[in-house]
Amino acid sequence: MDNSELKKDRFKRVASKRVDKLLAGIRSLSKCSNINNYEYSEDDVQKMIKAIKDELKTMETLYKKNLKNNIDSFNF
């Protein structure tokens, strides 16, 4: 197995675990929406959503930038 295959396997293994943790965290955060147990305002919700969207956009930008750098490289 060459180095690129090792990197790809490692990415899949690590990224899968991190996505699972992220989804579990979002599900856990969703439980805070129960108004019988928690009190919050529309502003509170919008701040949470904005923070999550901002971080997701940053992640997306980094992935796209790195993919573009790999594709657009010049070779003789």
PQR file with spaces between the fields and no chain letter, atoms N, CA, C, O and H, PARSE charges and radii, in Angstrom:
ATOM       1  N    MET     1       0.854   -1.184    0.000 -0.4000 1.5000
ATOM       2  CA   MET     1       0.000    0.000    0.000 -0.0000 2.0000
ATOM       3  C    MET     1       0.897    1.243    0.000  0.5500 1.7000
ATOM       4  O    MET     1       1.804    1.361    0.824 -0.5500 1.4000
ATOM       5  N    ASP     2       0.635    2.164   -0.929 -0.4000 1.5000
ATOM       6  CA   ASP     2       1.458    3.368   -0.989 -0.0000 2.0000
ATOM       7  C    ASP     2       1.000    4.409    0.032  0.5500 1.7000
ATOM       8  O    ASP     2      -0.032    4.254    0.685 -0.5500 1.4000
ATOM       9  H    ASP     2      -0.102    2.068   -1.598  0.4000 1.0000
ATOM      10  N    ASN     3       1.788    5.461    0.149 -0.4000 1.5000
ATOM      11  CA   ASN     3       1.541    6.495    1.157 -0.0000 2.0000
ATOM      12  C    ASN     3       0.188    7.170    0.981  0.5500 1.7000
ATOM      13  O    ASN     3      -0.483    7.477    1.966 -0.5500 1.4000
ATOM      14  H    ASN     3       2.627    5.586   -0.381  0.4000 1.0000
ATOM      15  N    SER     4      -0.224    7.405   -0.275 -0.4000 1.5000
ATOM      16  CA   SER     4      -1.510    8.075   -0.494 -0.0000 2.0000
ATOM      17  C    SER     4      -2.678    7.205   -0.030  0.5500 1.7000
ATOM      18  O    SER     4      -3.679    7.722    0.465 -0.5500 1.4000
ATOM      19  H    SER     4       0.320    7.156   -1.076  0.4000 1.0000
ATOM      20  N    GLU     5      -2.553    5.897   -0.186 -0.4000 1.5000
ATOM      21  CA   GLU     5      -3.601    4.988    0.306 -0.0000 2.0000
ATOM      22  C    GLU     5      -3.635    4.989    1.834  0.5500 1.7000
ATOM      23  O    GLU     5      -4.713    4.945    2.426 -0.5500 1.4000
ATOM      24  H    GLU     5      -1.739    5.477   -0.588  0.4000 1.0000
ATOM      25  N    LEU     6      -2.480    5.037    2.468 -0.4000 1.5000
ATOM      26  CA   LEU     6      -2.436    5.111    3.924 -0.0000 2.0000
ATOM      27  C    LEU     6      -3.093    6.399    4.418  0.5500 1.7000
ATOM      28  O    LEU     6      -3.845    6.387    5.392 -0.5500 1.4000
ATOM      29  H    LEU     6      -1.605    5.073    1.987  0.4000 1.0000
ATOM      30  N    LYS     7      -2.804    7.506    3.741 -0.4000 1.5000
ATOM      31  CA   LYS     7      -3.401    8.791    4.119 -0.0000 2.0000
ATOM      32  C    LYS     7      -4.914    8.777    3.925  0.5500 1.7000
ATOM      33  O    LYS     7      -5.661    9.303    4.749 -0.5500 1.4000
ATOM      34  H    LYS     7      -2.193    7.516    2.950  0.4000 1.0000
ATOM      35  N    LYS     8      -5.357    8.167    2.823 -0.4000 1.5000
ATOM      36  CA   LYS     8      -6.785    8.100    2.542 -0.0000 2.0000
ATOM      37  C    LYS     8      -7.502    7.250    3.596  0.5500 1.7000
ATOM      38  O    LYS     8      -8.566    7.629    4.084 -0.5500 1.4000
ATOM      39  H    LYS     8      -4.750    7.740    2.153  0.4000 1.0000
ATOM      40  N    ASP     9      -6.925    6.123    3.936 -0.4000 1.5000
ATOM      41  CA   ASP     9      -7.510    5.250    4.962 -0.0000 2.0000
ATOM      42  C    ASP     9      -7.560    5.955    6.313  0.5500 1.7000
ATOM      43  O    ASP     9      -8.557    5.869    7.031 -0.5500 1.4000
ATOM      44  H    ASP     9      -6.061    5.815    3.539  0.4000 1.0000
ATOM      45  N    ARG    10      -6.477    6.654    6.653 -0.4000 1.5000
ATOM      46  CA   ARG    10      -6.424    7.384    7.915 -0.0000 2.0000
ATOM      47  C    ARG    10      -7.471    8.494    7.935  0.5500 1.7000
ATOM      48  O    ARG    10      -8.134    8.707    8.950 -0.5500 1.4000
ATOM      49  H    ARG    10      -5.667    6.724    6.070  0.4000 1.0000
ATOM      50  N    PHE    11      -7.620    9.206    6.805 -0.4000 1.5000
ATOM      51  CA   PHE    11      -8.632   10.259    6.719 -0.0000 2.0000
ATOM      52  C    PHE    11     -10.025    9.677    6.959  0.5500 1.7000
ATOM      53  O    PHE    11     -10.797   10.210    7.757 -0.5500 1.4000
ATOM      54  H    PHE    11      -7.081    9.033    5.980  0.4000 1.0000
ATOM      55  N    LYS    12     -10.338    8.599    6.278 -0.4000 1.5000
ATOM      56  CA   LYS    12     -11.661    7.996    6.416 -0.0000 2.0000
ATOM      57  C    LYS    12     -11.921    7.556    7.857  0.5500 1.7000
ATOM      58  O    LYS    12     -13.010    7.767    8.391 -0.5500 1.4000
ATOM      59  H    LYS    12      -9.711    8.166    5.631  0.4000 1.0000
ATOM      60  N    ARG    13     -10.927    6.952    8.472 -0.4000 1.5000
ATOM      61  CA   ARG    13     -11.082    6.475    9.853 -0.0000 2.0000
ATOM      62  C    ARG    13     -11.271    7.644   10.823  0.5500 1.7000
ATOM      63  O    ARG    13     -12.195    7.637   11.636 -0.5500 1.4000
ATOM      64  H    ARG    13     -10.042    6.781    8.039  0.4000 1.0000
ATOM      65  N    VAL    14     -10.408    8.629   10.737 -0.4000 1.5000
ATOM      66  CA   VAL    14     -10.455    9.763   11.666 -0.0000 2.0000
ATOM      67  C    VAL    14     -11.676   10.642   11.399  0.5500 1.7000
ATOM      68  O    VAL    14     -12.385   11.022   12.331 -0.5500 1.4000
ATOM      69  H    VAL    14      -9.657    8.634   10.076  0.4000 1.0000
ATOM      70  N    ALA    15     -11.922   10.966   10.128 -0.4000 1.5000
ATOM      71  CA   ALA    15     -13.047   11.840    9.795 -0.0000 2.0000
ATOM      72  C    ALA    15     -14.380   11.197   10.172  0.5500 1.7000
ATOM      73  O    ALA    15     -15.280   11.885   10.653 -0.5500 1.4000
ATOM      74  H    ALA    15     -11.347   10.658    9.370  0.4000 1.0000
ATOM      75  N    SER    16     -14.516    9.900    9.964 -0.4000 1.5000
ATOM      76  CA   SER    16     -15.768    9.219   10.331 -0.0000 2.0000
ATOM      77  C    SER    16     -16.056    9.351   11.814  0.5500 1.7000
ATOM      78  O    SER    16     -17.186    9.639   12.209 -0.5500 1.4000
ATOM      79  H    SER    16     -13.784    9.341    9.574  0.4000 1.0000
ATOM      80  N    LYS    17     -15.043    9.143   12.630 -0.4000 1.5000
ATOM      81  CA   LYS    17     -15.224    9.270   14.073 -0.0000 2.0000
ATOM      82  C    LYS    17     -15.581   10.696   14.469  0.5500 1.7000
ATOM      83  O    LYS    17     -16.433   10.908   15.332 -0.5500 1.4000
ATOM      84  H    LYS    17     -14.125    8.909   12.309  0.4000 1.0000
ATOM      85  N    ARG    18     -14.936   11.668   13.843 -0.4000 1.5000
ATOM      86  CA   ARG    18     -15.196   13.075   14.184 -0.0000 2.0000
ATOM      87  C    ARG    18     -16.579   13.521   13.726  0.5500 1.7000
ATOM      88  O    ARG    18     -17.244   14.290   14.420 -0.5500 1.4000
ATOM      89  H    ARG    18     -14.245   11.495   13.141  0.4000 1.0000
ATOM      90  N    VAL    19     -17.016   13.048   12.567 -0.4000 1.5000
ATOM      91  CA   VAL    19     -18.365   13.379   12.109 -0.0000 2.0000
ATOM      92  C    VAL    19     -19.398   12.754   13.042  0.5500 1.7000
ATOM      93  O    VAL    19     -20.392   13.393   13.388 -0.5500 1.4000
ATOM      94  H    VAL    19     -16.476   12.423   12.003  0.4000 1.0000
ATOM      95  N    ASP    20     -19.164   11.509   13.450 -0.4000 1.5000
ATOM      96  CA   ASP    20     -20.078   10.859   14.400 -0.0000 2.0000
ATOM      97  C    ASP    20     -20.179   11.660   15.700  0.5500 1.7000
ATOM      98  O    ASP    20     -21.274   11.855   16.227 -0.5500 1.4000
ATOM      99  H    ASP    20     -18.356   10.990   13.170  0.4000 1.0000
ATOM     100  N    LYS    21     -19.030   12.124   16.217 -0.4000 1.5000
ATOM     101  CA   LYS    21     -19.036   12.928   17.446 -0.0000 2.0000
ATOM     102  C    LYS    21     -19.768   14.250   17.241  0.5500 1.7000
ATOM     103  O    LYS    21     -20.513   14.699   18.112 -0.5500 1.4000
ATOM     104  H    LYS    21     -18.140   11.966   15.788  0.4000 1.0000
ATOM     105  N    LEU    22     -19.551   14.862   16.097 -0.4000 1.5000
ATOM     106  CA   LEU    22     -20.214   16.124   15.782 -0.0000 2.0000
ATOM     107  C    LEU    22     -21.729   15.934   15.717  0.5500 1.7000
ATOM     108  O    LEU    22     -22.481   16.725   16.288 -0.5500 1.4000
ATOM     109  H    LEU    22     -18.946   14.497   15.389  0.4000 1.0000
ATOM     110  N    LEU    23     -22.172   14.898   15.031 -0.4000 1.5000
ATOM     111  CA   LEU    23     -23.613   14.639   14.934 -0.0000 2.0000
ATOM     112  C    LEU    23     -24.213   14.343   16.305  0.5500 1.7000
ATOM     113  O    LEU    23     -25.324   14.780   16.605 -0.5500 1.4000
ATOM     114  H    LEU    23     -21.561   14.255   14.567  0.4000 1.0000
ATOM     115  N    ALA    24     -23.491   13.610   17.128 -0.4000 1.5000
ATOM     116  CA   ALA    24     -23.966   13.332   18.492 -0.0000 2.0000
ATOM     117  C    ALA    24     -24.067   14.632   19.286  0.5500 1.7000
ATOM     118  O    ALA    24     -25.013   14.820   20.051 -0.5500 1.4000
ATOM     119  H    ALA    24     -22.589   13.255   16.884  0.4000 1.0000
ATOM     120  N    GLY    25     -23.106   15.522   19.111 -0.4000 1.5000
ATOM     121  CA   GLY    25     -23.140   16.811   19.798 -0.0000 2.0000
ATOM     122  C    GLY    25     -24.320   17.657   19.363  0.5500 1.7000
ATOM     123  O    GLY    25     -24.953   18.317   20.186 -0.5500 1.4000
ATOM     124  H    GLY    25     -22.337   15.369   18.490  0.4000 1.0000
ATOM     125  N    ILE    26     -24.619   17.642   18.071 -0.4000 1.5000
ATOM     126  CA   ILE    26     -25.763   18.401   17.571 -0.0000 2.0000
ATOM     127  C    ILE    26     -27.064   17.809   18.121  0.5500 1.7000
ATOM     128  O    ILE    26     -27.963   18.547   18.522 -0.5500 1.4000
ATOM     129  H    ILE    26     -24.104   17.106   17.401  0.4000 1.0000
ATOM     130  N    ARG    27     -27.159   16.488   18.139 -0.4000 1.5000
ATOM     131  CA   ARG    27     -28.356   15.858   18.716 -0.0000 2.0000
ATOM     132  C    ARG    27     -28.498   16.208   20.195  0.5500 1.7000
ATOM     133  O    ARG    27     -29.605   16.450   20.677 -0.5500 1.4000
ATOM     134  H    ARG    27     -26.428   15.889   17.813  0.4000 1.0000
ATOM     135  N    SER    28     -27.398   16.234   20.899 -0.4000 1.5000
ATOM     136  CA   SER    28     -27.420   16.596   22.312 -0.0000 2.0000
ATOM     137  C    SER    28     -27.857   18.043   22.502  0.5500 1.7000
ATOM     138  O    SER    28     -28.659   18.347   23.385 -0.5500 1.4000
ATOM     139  H    SER    28     -26.499   16.038   20.507  0.4000 1.0000
ATOM     140  N    LEU    29     -27.328   18.929   21.669 -0.4000 1.5000
ATOM     141  CA   LEU    29     -27.718   20.332   21.730 -0.0000 2.0000
ATOM     142  C    LEU    29     -29.208   20.504   21.422  0.5500 1.7000
ATOM     143  O    LEU    29     -29.872   21.355   22.015 -0.5500 1.4000
ATOM     144  H    LEU    29     -26.677   18.682   20.951  0.4000 1.0000
ATOM     145  N    SER    30     -29.725   19.706   20.506 -0.4000 1.5000
ATOM     146  CA   SER    30     -31.150   19.773   20.156 -0.0000 2.0000
ATOM     147  C    SER    30     -32.047   19.462   21.347  0.5500 1.7000
ATOM     148  O    SER    30     -33.174   19.952   21.427 -0.5500 1.4000
ATOM     149  H    SER    30     -29.185   19.015   20.024  0.4000 1.0000
ATOM     150  N    LYS    31     -31.552   18.656   22.261 -0.4000 1.5000
ATOM     151  CA   LYS    31     -32.337   18.322   23.453 -0.0000 2.0000
ATOM     152  C    LYS    31     -32.563   19.549   24.332  0.5500 1.7000
ATOM     153  O    LYS    31     -33.496   19.572   25.135 -0.5500 1.4000
ATOM     154  H    LYS    31     -30.637   18.258   22.196  0.4000 1.0000
ATOM     155  N    CYS    32     -31.727   20.554   24.189 -0.4000 1.5000
ATOM     156  CA   CYS    32     -31.901   21.801   24.951 -0.0000 2.0000
ATOM     157  C    CYS    32     -33.094   22.616   24.455  0.5500 1.7000
ATOM     158  O    CYS    32     -33.432   23.637   25.053 -0.5500 1.4000
ATOM     159  H    CYS    32     -30.969   20.536   23.537  0.4000 1.0000
ATOM     160  N    SER    33     -33.726   22.187   23.386 -0.4000 1.5000
ATOM     161  CA   SER    33     -34.884   22.912   22.857 -0.0000 2.0000
ATOM     162  C    SER    33     -36.154   22.647   23.668  0.5500 1.7000
ATOM     163  O    SER    33     -37.173   23.302   23.451 -0.5500 1.4000
ATOM     164  H    SER    33     -33.452   21.357   22.900  0.4000 1.0000
ATOM     165  N    ASN    34     -36.100   21.702   24.589 -0.4000 1.5000
ATOM     166  CA   ASN    34     -37.267   21.351   25.414 -0.0000 2.0000
ATOM     167  C    ASN    34     -37.586   22.505   26.369  0.5500 1.7000
ATOM     168  O    ASN    34     -36.848   22.754   27.323 -0.5500 1.4000
ATOM     169  H    ASN    34     -35.272   21.169   24.766  0.4000 1.0000
ATOM     170  N    ILE    35     -38.684   23.201   26.104 -0.4000 1.5000
ATOM     171  CA   ILE    35     -39.027   24.382   26.914 -0.0000 2.0000
ATOM     172  C    ILE    35     -39.512   24.028   28.317  0.5500 1.7000
ATOM     173  O    ILE    35     -39.652   24.910   29.164 -0.5500 1.4000
ATOM     174  H    ILE    35     -39.283   23.000   25.330  0.4000 1.0000
ATOM     175  N    ASN    36     -39.768   22.756   28.566 -0.4000 1.5000
ATOM     176  CA   ASN    36     -40.104   22.337   29.926 -0.0000 2.0000
ATOM     177  C    ASN    36     -38.881   22.335   30.836  0.5500 1.7000
ATOM     178  O    ASN    36     -39.005   22.442   32.056 -0.5500 1.4000
ATOM     179  H    ASN    36     -39.654   22.039   27.878  0.4000 1.0000
ATOM     180  N    ASN    37     -37.709   22.214   30.238 -0.4000 1.5000
ATOM     181  CA   ASN    37     -36.469   22.146   31.014 -0.0000 2.0000
ATOM     182  C    ASN    37     -35.565   23.365   30.859  0.5500 1.7000
ATOM     183  O    ASN    37     -34.718   23.628   31.712 -0.5500 1.4000
ATOM     184  H    ASN    37     -37.609   22.127   29.247  0.4000 1.0000
ATOM     185  N    TYR    38     -35.748   24.110   29.766 -0.4000 1.5000
ATOM     186  CA   TYR    38     -34.833   25.212   29.470 -0.0000 2.0000
ATOM     187  C    TYR    38     -35.606   26.446   29.039  0.5500 1.7000
ATOM     188  O    TYR    38     -36.715   26.350   28.514 -0.5500 1.4000
ATOM     189  H    TYR    38     -36.437   23.897   29.073  0.4000 1.0000
ATOM     190  N    GLU    39     -35.008   27.597   29.268 -0.4000 1.5000
ATOM     191  CA   GLU    39     -35.583   28.863   28.812 -0.0000 2.0000
ATOM     192  C    GLU    39     -34.547   29.563   27.955  0.5500 1.7000
ATOM     193  O    GLU    39     -33.386   29.690   28.342 -0.5500 1.4000
ATOM     194  H    GLU    39     -34.107   27.675   29.694  0.4000 1.0000
ATOM     195  N    TYR    40     -34.978   30.014   26.790 -0.4000 1.5000
ATOM     196  CA   TYR    40     -34.069   30.678   25.863 -0.0000 2.0000
ATOM     197  C    TYR    40     -34.871   31.619   24.987  0.5500 1.7000
ATOM     198  O    TYR    40     -36.094   31.514   24.893 -0.5500 1.4000
ATOM     199  H    TYR    40     -35.922   29.910   26.476  0.4000 1.0000
ATOM     200  N    SER    41     -34.167   32.538   24.346 -0.4000 1.5000
ATOM     201  CA   SER    41     -34.824   33.517   23.470 -0.0000 2.0000
ATOM     202  C    SER    41     -34.483   33.212   22.016  0.5500 1.7000
ATOM     203  O    SER    41     -33.617   32.390   21.715 -0.5500 1.4000
ATOM     204  H    SER    41     -33.174   32.623   24.422  0.4000 1.0000
ATOM     205  N    GLU    42     -35.181   33.889   21.139 -0.4000 1.5000
ATOM     206  CA   GLU    42     -34.881   33.780   19.703 -0.0000 2.0000
ATOM     207  C    GLU    42     -33.451   34.237   19.447  0.5500 1.7000
ATOM     208  O    GLU    42     -32.753   33.654   18.617 -0.5500 1.4000
ATOM     209  H    GLU    42     -35.884   34.557   21.383  0.4000 1.0000
ATOM     210  N    ASP    43     -33.010   35.275   20.152 -0.4000 1.5000
ATOM     211  CA   ASP    43     -31.639   35.774   20.008 -0.0000 2.0000
ATOM     212  C    ASP    43     -30.615   34.708   20.415  0.5500 1.7000
ATOM     213  O    ASP    43     -29.591   34.549   19.751 -0.5500 1.4000
ATOM     214  H    ASP    43     -33.577   35.748   20.826  0.4000 1.0000
ATOM     215  N    ASP    44     -30.886   33.980   21.501 -0.4000 1.5000
ATOM     216  CA   ASP    44     -29.995   32.899   21.938 -0.0000 2.0000
ATOM     217  C    ASP    44     -29.852   31.838   20.843  0.5500 1.7000
ATOM     218  O    ASP    44     -28.752   31.384   20.531 -0.5500 1.4000
ATOM     219  H    ASP    44     -31.718   34.109   22.041  0.4000 1.0000
ATOM     220  N    VAL    45     -30.986   31.463   20.277 -0.4000 1.5000
ATOM     221  CA   VAL    45     -30.983   30.433   19.232 -0.0000 2.0000
ATOM     222  C    VAL    45     -30.226   30.917   18.001  0.5500 1.7000
ATOM     223  O    VAL    45     -29.439   30.169   17.421 -0.5500 1.4000
ATOM     224  H    VAL    45     -31.880   31.832   20.530  0.4000 1.0000
ATOM     225  N    GLN    46     -30.460   32.157   17.603 -0.4000 1.5000
ATOM     226  CA   GLN    46     -29.783   32.703   16.433 -0.0000 2.0000
ATOM     227  C    GLN    46     -28.273   32.784   16.641  0.5500 1.7000
ATOM     228  O    GLN    46     -27.508   32.541   15.708 -0.5500 1.4000
ATOM     229  H    GLN    46     -31.100   32.765   18.074  0.4000 1.0000
ATOM     230  N    LYS    47     -27.836   33.121   17.851 -0.4000 1.5000
ATOM     231  CA   LYS    47     -26.399   33.165   18.142 -0.0000 2.0000
ATOM     232  C    LYS    47     -25.776   31.775   18.017  0.5500 1.7000
ATOM     233  O    LYS    47     -24.689   31.629   17.457 -0.5500 1.4000
ATOM     234  H    LYS    47     -28.457   33.318   18.609  0.4000 1.0000
ATOM     235  N    MET    48     -26.467   30.749   18.539 -0.4000 1.5000
ATOM     236  CA   MET    48     -25.953   29.377   18.424 -0.0000 2.0000
ATOM     237  C    MET    48     -25.871   28.956   16.963  0.5500 1.7000
ATOM     238  O    MET    48     -24.853   28.425   16.519 -0.5500 1.4000
ATOM     239  H    MET    48     -27.349   30.868   18.994  0.4000 1.0000
ATOM     240  N    ILE    49     -26.941   29.195   16.224 -0.4000 1.5000
ATOM     241  CA   ILE    49     -26.973   28.794   14.822 -0.0000 2.0000
ATOM     242  C    ILE    49     -25.904   29.519   14.020  0.5500 1.7000
ATOM     243  O    ILE    49     -25.250   28.912   13.171 -0.5500 1.4000
ATOM     244  H    ILE    49     -27.768   29.626   16.584  0.4000 1.0000
ATOM     245  N    LYS    50     -25.718   30.804   14.277 -0.4000 1.5000
ATOM     246  CA   LYS    50     -24.692   31.571   13.565 -0.0000 2.0000
ATOM     247  C    LYS    50     -23.295   31.023   13.857  0.5500 1.7000
ATOM     248  O    LYS    50     -22.481   30.879   12.945 -0.5500 1.4000
ATOM     249  H    LYS    50     -26.249   31.297   14.966  0.4000 1.0000
ATOM     250  N    ALA    51     -23.019   30.720   15.116 -0.4000 1.5000
ATOM     251  CA   ALA    51     -21.706   30.185   15.476 -0.0000 2.0000
ATOM     252  C    ALA    51     -21.446   28.856   14.765  0.5500 1.7000
ATOM     253  O    ALA    51     -20.343   28.611   14.278 -0.5500 1.4000
ATOM     254  H    ALA    51     -23.680   30.837   15.857  0.4000 1.0000
ATOM     255  N    ILE    52     -22.454   28.015   14.711 -0.4000 1.5000
ATOM     256  CA   ILE    52     -22.316   26.707   14.057 -0.0000 2.0000
ATOM     257  C    ILE    52     -22.124   26.887   12.556  0.5500 1.7000
ATOM     258  O    ILE    52     -21.243   26.265   11.962 -0.5500 1.4000
ATOM     259  H    ILE    52     -23.350   28.214   15.107  0.4000 1.0000
ATOM     260  N    LYS    53     -22.947   27.737   11.941 -0.4000 1.5000
ATOM     261  CA   LYS    53     -22.833   27.971   10.499 -0.0000 2.0000
ATOM     262  C    LYS    53     -21.493   28.598   10.135  0.5500 1.7000
ATOM     263  O    LYS    53     -20.892   28.231    9.126 -0.5500 1.4000
ATOM     264  H    LYS    53     -23.662   28.242   12.423  0.4000 1.0000
ATOM     265  N    ASP    54     -21.024   29.538   10.945 -0.4000 1.5000
ATOM     266  CA   ASP    54     -19.731   30.176   10.679 -0.0000 2.0000
ATOM     267  C    ASP    54     -18.602   29.153   10.702  0.5500 1.7000
ATOM     268  O    ASP    54     -17.725   29.166    9.838 -0.5500 1.4000
ATOM     269  H    ASP    54     -21.513   29.836   11.765  0.4000 1.0000
ATOM     270  N    GLU    55     -18.627   28.281   11.680 -0.4000 1.5000
ATOM     271  CA   GLU    55     -17.568   27.273   11.778 -0.0000 2.0000
ATOM     272  C    GLU    55     -17.667   26.267   10.635  0.5500 1.7000
ATOM     273  O    GLU    55     -16.646   25.836   10.100 -0.5500 1.4000
ATOM     274  H    GLU    55     -19.339   28.271   12.382  0.4000 1.0000
ATOM     275  N    LEU    56     -18.865   25.899   10.265 -0.4000 1.5000
ATOM     276  CA   LEU    56     -19.070   24.989    9.140 -0.0000 2.0000
ATOM     277  C    LEU    56     -18.577   25.623    7.840  0.5500 1.7000
ATOM     278  O    LEU    56     -17.959   24.947    7.017 -0.5500 1.4000
ATOM     279  H    LEU    56     -19.694   26.250   10.699  0.4000 1.0000
ATOM     280  N    LYS    57     -18.843   26.902    7.652 -0.4000 1.5000
ATOM     281  CA   LYS    57     -18.377   27.604    6.456 -0.0000 2.0000
ATOM     282  C    LYS    57     -16.850   27.660    6.417  0.5500 1.7000
ATOM     283  O    LYS    57     -16.250   27.504    5.353 -0.5500 1.4000
ATOM     284  H    LYS    57     -19.345   27.451    8.320  0.4000 1.0000
ATOM     285  N    THR    58     -16.225   27.882    7.567 -0.4000 1.5000
ATOM     286  CA   THR    58     -14.764   27.882    7.641 -0.0000 2.0000
ATOM     287  C    THR    58     -14.204   26.523    7.235  0.5500 1.7000
ATOM     288  O    THR    58     -13.244   26.441    6.468 -0.5500 1.4000
ATOM     289  H    THR    58     -16.713   28.009    8.430  0.4000 1.0000
ATOM     290  N    MET    59     -14.808   25.462    7.753 -0.4000 1.5000
ATOM     291  CA   MET    59     -14.364   24.106    7.416 -0.0000 2.0000
ATOM     292  C    MET    59     -14.516   23.858    5.917  0.5500 1.7000
ATOM     293  O    MET    59     -13.611   23.324    5.276 -0.5500 1.4000
ATOM     294  H    MET    59     -15.587   25.528    8.376  0.4000 1.0000
ATOM     295  N    GLU    60     -15.663   24.248    5.365 -0.4000 1.5000
ATOM     296  CA   GLU    60     -15.916   24.050    3.939 -0.0000 2.0000
ATOM     297  C    GLU    60     -14.889   24.796    3.094  0.5500 1.7000
ATOM     298  O    GLU    60     -14.390   24.263    2.102 -0.5500 1.4000
ATOM     299  H    GLU    60     -16.398   24.682    5.886  0.4000 1.0000
ATOM     300  N    THR    61     -14.577   26.022    3.483 -0.4000 1.5000
ATOM     301  CA   THR    61     -13.596   26.831    2.758 -0.0000 2.0000
ATOM     302  C    THR    61     -12.227   26.163    2.770  0.5500 1.7000
ATOM     303  O    THR    61     -11.547   26.119    1.745 -0.5500 1.4000
ATOM     304  H    THR    61     -14.982   26.455    4.288  0.4000 1.0000
ATOM     305  N    LEU    62     -11.824   25.647    3.915 -0.4000 1.5000
ATOM     306  CA   LEU    62     -10.524   24.978    4.013 -0.0000 2.0000
ATOM     307  C    LEU    62     -10.455   23.740    3.128  0.5500 1.7000
ATOM     308  O    LEU    62      -9.456   23.517    2.443 -0.5500 1.4000
ATOM     309  H    LEU    62     -12.377   25.682    4.748  0.4000 1.0000
ATOM     310  N    TYR    63     -11.506   22.941    3.142 -0.4000 1.5000
ATOM     311  CA   TYR    63     -11.512   21.739    2.300 -0.0000 2.0000
ATOM     312  C    TYR    63     -11.462   22.112    0.824  0.5500 1.7000
ATOM     313  O    TYR    63     -10.693   21.526    0.062 -0.5500 1.4000
ATOM     314  H    TYR    63     -12.317   23.122    3.698  0.4000 1.0000
ATOM     315  N    LYS    64     -12.275   23.081    0.416 -0.4000 1.5000
ATOM     316  CA   LYS    64     -12.287   23.480   -0.989 -0.0000 2.0000
ATOM     317  C    LYS    64     -10.953   24.061   -1.419  0.5500 1.7000
ATOM     318  O    LYS    64     -10.478   23.781   -2.519 -0.5500 1.4000
ATOM     319  H    LYS    64     -12.900   23.557    1.035  0.4000 1.0000
ATOM     320  N    LYS    65     -10.342   24.872   -0.555 -0.4000 1.5000
ATOM     321  CA   LYS    65      -9.039   25.470   -0.862 -0.0000 2.0000
ATOM     322  C    LYS    65      -7.992   24.385   -1.054  0.5500 1.7000
ATOM     323  O    LYS    65      -7.214   24.429   -2.007 -0.5500 1.4000
ATOM     324  H    LYS    65     -10.728   25.100    0.339  0.4000 1.0000
ATOM     325  N    ASN    66      -7.970   23.417   -0.155 -0.4000 1.5000
ATOM     326  CA   ASN    66      -6.970   22.355   -0.246 -0.0000 2.0000
ATOM     327  C    ASN    66      -7.211   21.451   -1.444  0.5500 1.7000
ATOM     328  O    ASN    66      -6.251   20.984   -2.057 -0.5500 1.4000
ATOM     329  H    ASN    66      -8.602   23.381    0.619  0.4000 1.0000
ATOM     330  N    LEU    67      -8.459   21.194   -1.793 -0.4000 1.5000
ATOM     331  CA   LEU    67      -8.738   20.400   -2.985 -0.0000 2.0000
ATOM     332  C    LEU    67      -8.310   21.161   -4.237  0.5500 1.7000
ATOM     333  O    LEU    67      -7.726   20.579   -5.152 -0.5500 1.4000
ATOM     334  H    LEU    67      -9.239   21.573   -1.295  0.4000 1.0000
ATOM     335  N    LYS    68      -8.596   22.452   -4.278 -0.4000 1.5000
ATOM     336  CA   LYS    68      -8.225   23.265   -5.425 -0.0000 2.0000
ATOM     337  C    LYS    68      -6.710   23.304   -5.578  0.5500 1.7000
ATOM     338  O    LYS    68      -6.198   23.210   -6.693 -0.5500 1.4000
ATOM     339  H    LYS    68      -9.070   22.925   -3.535  0.4000 1.0000
ATOM     340  N    ASN    69      -5.997   23.442   -4.482 -0.4000 1.5000
ATOM     341  CA   ASN    69      -4.531   23.479   -4.543 -0.0000 2.0000
ATOM     342  C    ASN    69      -3.964   22.189   -5.111  0.5500 1.7000
ATOM     343  O    ASN    69      -2.961   22.216   -5.824 -0.5500 1.4000
ATOM     344  H    ASN    69      -6.413   23.518   -3.576  0.4000 1.0000
ATOM     345  N    ASN    70      -4.587   21.068   -4.808 -0.4000 1.5000
ATOM     346  CA   ASN    70      -4.107   19.784   -5.322 -0.0000 2.0000
ATOM     347  C    ASN    70      -4.413   19.608   -6.803  0.5500 1.7000
ATOM     348  O    ASN    70      -3.642   18.973   -7.522 -0.5500 1.4000
ATOM     349  H    ASN    70      -5.402   21.047   -4.229  0.4000 1.0000
ATOM     350  N    ILE    71      -5.519   20.158   -7.262 -0.4000 1.5000
ATOM     351  CA   ILE    71      -5.937   19.979   -8.653 -0.0000 2.0000
ATOM     352  C    ILE    71      -5.208   20.947   -9.576  0.5500 1.7000
ATOM     353  O    ILE    71      -4.813   20.562  -10.677 -0.5500 1.4000
ATOM     354  H    ILE    71      -6.145   20.674   -6.678  0.4000 1.0000
ATOM     355  N    ASP    72      -5.025   22.182   -9.157 -0.4000 1.5000
ATOM     356  CA   ASP    72      -4.484   23.216  -10.019 -0.0000 2.0000
ATOM     357  C    ASP    72      -2.966   23.317   -9.997  0.5500 1.7000
ATOM     358  O    ASP    72      -2.414   24.316  -10.457 -0.5500 1.4000
ATOM     359  H    ASP    72      -5.346   22.495   -8.263  0.4000 1.0000
ATOM     360  N    SER    73      -2.294   22.327   -9.485 -0.4000 1.5000
ATOM     361  CA   SER    73      -0.841   22.418   -9.452 -0.0000 2.0000
ATOM     362  C    SER    73      -0.265   22.215  -10.859  0.5500 1.7000
ATOM     363  O    SER    73      -0.801   21.461  -11.671 -0.5500 1.4000
ATOM     364  H    SER    73      -2.743   21.515   -9.112  0.4000 1.0000
ATOM     365  N    PHE    74       0.831   22.907  -11.111 -0.4000 1.5000
ATOM     366  CA   PHE    74       1.492   22.844  -12.423 -0.0000 2.0000
ATOM     367  C    PHE    74       2.583   21.792  -12.391  0.5500 1.7000
ATOM     368  O    PHE    74       3.378   21.734  -11.453 -0.5500 1.4000
ATOM     369  H    PHE    74       1.266   23.519  -10.452  0.4000 1.0000
ATOM     370  N    ASN    75       2.613   20.976  -13.404 -0.4000 1.5000
ATOM     371  CA   ASN    75       3.655   19.946  -13.545 -0.0000 2.0000
ATOM     372  C    ASN    75       4.143   19.899  -14.973  0.5500 1.7000
ATOM     373  O    ASN    75       3.362   20.099  -15.903 -0.5500 1.4000
ATOM     374  H    ASN    75       1.966   21.023  -14.166  0.4000 1.0000
ATOM     375  N    PHE    76       5.428   19.636  -15.162 -0.4000 1.5000
ATOM     376  CA   PHE    76       5.977   19.391  -16.518 -0.0000 2.0000
ATOM     377  C    PHE    76       5.868   17.939  -16.840  0.5500 1.7000
ATOM     378  O    PHE    76       6.268   17.516  -17.925 -0.5500 1.4000
ATOM     379  H    PHE    76       6.062   19.473  -14.406  0.4000 1.0000
